[in-house]
Amino acid sequence: MYWYNSMRVVDLFAGLGGFSAGALDAGAQVILGVDHDPVPLKLWSANVTGGKAVLATLGKEELEVDLPPPSPSLHVHASSPCTDLSIARGRTASTDEVDEGVRVLSWCLDLVLKRGDHSWSLENVSTPKTRAVLTEYVSKFPGRVAFASLDAADFGAAQSRIRLIAGPPKLIKLLQEMPSARRVSVREAFALQGLVVPAPYFKNQTKSRDGTPCRRSVEEQAFTVCASHALTWVEHDGRTVKVMSAQDSAVIMGFKASWRLAKGSRNAQRMVGNAVCVQMARAIMQAVISIETATPMPAAEPARTVANVTPTRVGPSAIGKQKRGDYRRLKKRIGTIEALVRDLHGSTTQH
């Protein structure tokens, strides 16, 4: 269910536009997207109709782009780079790379606090390092900053994807209070896009205790979609069918089939894996709209099933039947009106 509101959104480190996609789904108006990489930015511009794309390097002392002034109707979101801060990358990332990731994360927090934005959010990986940074900000600004580690699966995503979400205390509290959505399986996510899963199972790059690859059924949620490598479709016996395409990964991330992706599987997978999960972004903006417009949160949408999203084919015969039915109903109404006129005329004549 979508509804219209006047909330405007600025998407910093916009990338492919996962947060923007969720904001649009929530009924907000995305007015600005900023990124230093022209490739995803051009795709963002193509996907977000009416939004202004600005090529600029964020994280510097001097902001290279003019942002709209703070307003109750403006939400600023930032997804600062998280690759060097992730647990997987932490094994190989240098100290300088980790420090740079922390610096940019702090820069985003400083930006919205100095600007005095009424509504803002930040998304990054949830690790001891990032949580330590946010804990320090909470201690300094207890009434202005809060954070939580949230799983996109609880908001209707077809994958397990835990992320650190920061924002004003009211926003984080509302996100924590939201009822968990019904778990959506990979098969359901594909069916909702009119797609069929090519195999009954999929696996990631990790191994279980017995040394076999970790795998799940398509009747479950997916592992976290990564930027470095896609999941792999496999048979019951673990035999590889094929590696998931970037479009497959985009479906699991919540992007609609119409959302344009980059050319080249590696670039496309990197952009999809680095994006904000669309369902989580939508939940954030629904909470923001509820707070800023003083309206109650919309009731949780019942999870759609394949049955109630299957398109109904309407052919010429069906259209003809509809027209004939409309004609009969109209004729019946005219007859009723004529009868009332006759009764009224007869009554007047008698008097």
N, C-alpha and C positions, 0 to 999 in steps of 0.2 A: 504494500500500500504506500503510495507516494502522496505527499501533500505539499502545497506551495507555502513558502514563507520568504521573508525578506533577508534572511541571514546570508551574508557574503563571506566567501572563503578565499584566503591567500594560502597557496600551497608552496612552501619552501622546500628545496631539495625535491622537487616534484617528480623527477624521474619519469617513468612510464605513466604515472597518474593513478596509482591505486587509491590514495586518499581522495583525490578529486572524483574518482568514479563512485566511491562510497558517499561522498558529500552530495553528488548529483542524485543518487538514489534516495537520499534523505530529503530531497527537495530544496537544497541550498543552491545558491548561485556562486559558482567558482569564477572569480574575476581575474585571478593572477596566478601564474605558475612560474617559479624561478628555478633554474638549474644551470650548472656550469658546462654540461655536456649537451651539445647541439642535437645529437642524434635522438635521444629520448625526448628532448624538449620539442622537437618538431612533431613527434608522434603525439605528445601531450596536446599540442596545439590543434592537431587534426582531430583528436578525440573529444576535446573539451570545447564545444561550440560556444563562441562568445568570450572565452577566456583569453587574456593577454599573456603571451609567453615572453619571458625576459631571460636572456642569456647573461648570467652574472655569476661571479665566484662569491659564495657566501662563506662566512667565517672570518672575514677580515675586520680590522678595526673600523674602516670606513665602509659603510654599506653601499654597494654599487647600484642599488635600485631604490627608487622612492616607493615606500609602502604607504598604503592609505592610513590616515590617522586612526588611532584607537577609537572604537565605537562599540556600543552594545550590540550593534548589528553586524560586527566584523569578527570573524574567527581566523586566527593565524595558526597554521599547523606547520611543524617542522619535523622531517624525518632525516636527522643528521646521519652521515655515513656510519654504518655499523660493522662493516666487514672486518676491520682491524680490531674491533672490540668483541667479536664473537668468540665463543669458546673454541670452535673448530680452528679459527684463524689464529687464536691466541697461542697455539703451539708453535707457530712459525713467525708470527708478527714480531717485529723488533720493538724495543722499548720506545723508540722515537715514534713509530707508527701508532702504538697504543696511546702514547701521550697526545698525539695529534687528534686521535679520535675523541679523547676525553676533552681536549681543548675546544673542539667544535661543538661537542655536546653542551659544554658550559656556555659557549658563545650563544647558542640558541636560547638557553634559559635567561641569560643576561639580557638578550635582545627584548624579549617580551616583558621582562620585569622593568627594564629601563623605560620602555615605551609606555608601560602601564596598560597593556591590552586587557580588556574586560574578559575576553574569551580566547583561550589558546590551548594547544595540545602538542605533545611531543611524543614521538615513537622511536624506540631503539631496541636492541637486544637486551634481554634481562640477564645480566651477569653480575658477579660480586663487584666488579669495577664500576659498572654503570649504576648499580644500586647504591654504592658508596657515594658517588657523586650526587645523586638525588637526595640521599639522606642528609648530606651536608647542606643542601639548599633548603630542605624542609626545616632544618634546625635554625637556619638564618631567616627564613621567610615562612613561618608556620601557618600564617593565615592566607598565603598566596600560592604556595606550592605543595602539591601532594603527588603521590605516584603509586602504582600497583602493577604487579605482573599478571597479565590477563591472557587467557587462551582464546584465540579466534574461534575455536570450535564451540565455545559457549555462546557465541553470537551467530551461529548458523553456518560457519565455514566448514568445508569438506576436508579439513586437515587439522592436525594438531599444530598450533603455531603460537607459542608463548612469547609475548612481547612486553617490554616495559612501556607503560603509558603514563605520561605526566601531564599535569594540568592544574587548574584551580581546584581546591578541595571539594567544592560542590560537584564538579564534573566527575572526579575520581570516585566520590562516594556514590553517585548515581549509577556509574558504570558497574560498581561492585554490587549494587542492589538489584540490578537488572536480573530478571529470571533467566536461567539458562535456556537457550533454544534447544529444540529437539535435534539430536545428532543427525547430521546429513552425511550419507555415505557417498563414496566416489561414484558408484553407479547412479545414484540419484542426481548428483551434480551434473553428470554427463547427459542423463536423460532430459533434464530441464533445459539443456541447450540443443536437444534434438540429436544427441550423439550416442553412439553405442561403444561401450568399453571393449577394447580388442583382446582382452585376456581376463581371466577370473582373479588374478592376483597381481601384486606389484611388490617390488623390493627397493630398498635404498642401499647405501654404500656400507652400512654397518653390519656386523655379524653377531649372532646370538652366542650363548655360552658354549654350544656344541660346535661352533665354527661355521655353521650354515648362515647364509644371508638372512637378515631380518626381513620378513615379508608380511603382508596383510592381504585380506580379501577385499574385493571391491565393494563388499557389503559393509565395510568399515570406513573410517576416515583415513585419509592419507597421512603419511609422514610429512614433516615440514618440507615445503618446496624450497629448494636451495638455489642460489645464483650460480654456484660453481658446477653443478651437475644435476641432471634430471633424474627422476625415478625411472624404474624399468618395469615394463609389463612382463609377467611371467605366467607359465602354466601351473597346474596343480603340483606337478613334480619339481617345480623350480626352474624348468627350462625357459630360457630367455625367448620372448617373442619379439620385442623391440624396445628401444629406449623411448620414453615419453617425448613427444614433440613439445615445443614451446607453447603451442596452442593447448595441448593437454594440461600443461602446468598452469596456464592462464585460467582454464576452467576451474581447476582446484583452488586457485587464488580468488575466484569469484568474479573475474572479468566476464563481460558478455561477449558472445561470439563476434559481435560487430566491432569490438575494441581492436584497433589496429596495432599490430606488433611490428618489431623490427625485422628486416630481412636478415637471413642468416641465423641458423639455429643457435649458435653459441651466444651471439649478441642478444637475441630475443630471450633466451633462457636467463641470461644475466639480468636483464631488465625486469623480467617477470619475478625472478627470485628476490630481487632487491626491493620490490614494491611493497606497499602496505596492503594487507589483506582487505579486500573490498568490504566484506561483511563487518570487520572490526571498525573500519572507517565510517561506515554507515551508522553503526551503533554510537560511535563518538558524536557524530553530528546530530543524531536524534536526541541524545542527552543534552547537547549544547542548545539545540532549539527549544527543548523543554525548559531549560533554565532561563535562557535569555528572553523568551517570549512569555514566560510564566504560564505555560500551558502544560497540562499533564502529558506524560509519556503516552504515545499511542499503544494500544494493546498489542501484545506480541502477535505477529502474523503466524497463522498456522502453517506449518511446513508444507510446501506444495508437493504434490506427488505427481508421478508420471501420468496418472489417470486424468488429473484435472489441469494438466498443461498440454495435453495432446491436442493439436489443432483440429478443428472441425472443418471438414471440407464442405463447402457450399457450392453446389453446381447449379446450372440453369433451371433444372426441374424444381429444386428447392426454392429458388428465387421466384419462380412462377407460382408455386403454391402459396408463398408468402403474400404475393400481390393479390391473388384471388381471395385469400383470407381477409386482407385489408379491405378489399372491395365489398365483400359480404358484410363485414362489420360496419362499414360506412353506410351501406344501403339500409341496414337494420336501424341505424341511428336516425337516418333521414325519415324512415317510416314512422318511428316513434315521435319525432318532432311534428310530422304531418298530422298524426292522430291527435296530439295535444292541441294543435291549431284548430282542428275540426271541432273538438270538444268545446274549446273556448268560444268559437264562433257560434255554435249552437246555443250555448248558455246565454250569450249576449242577445241573440235573436228572441229567445223566450222572454227576457226581461223587457 
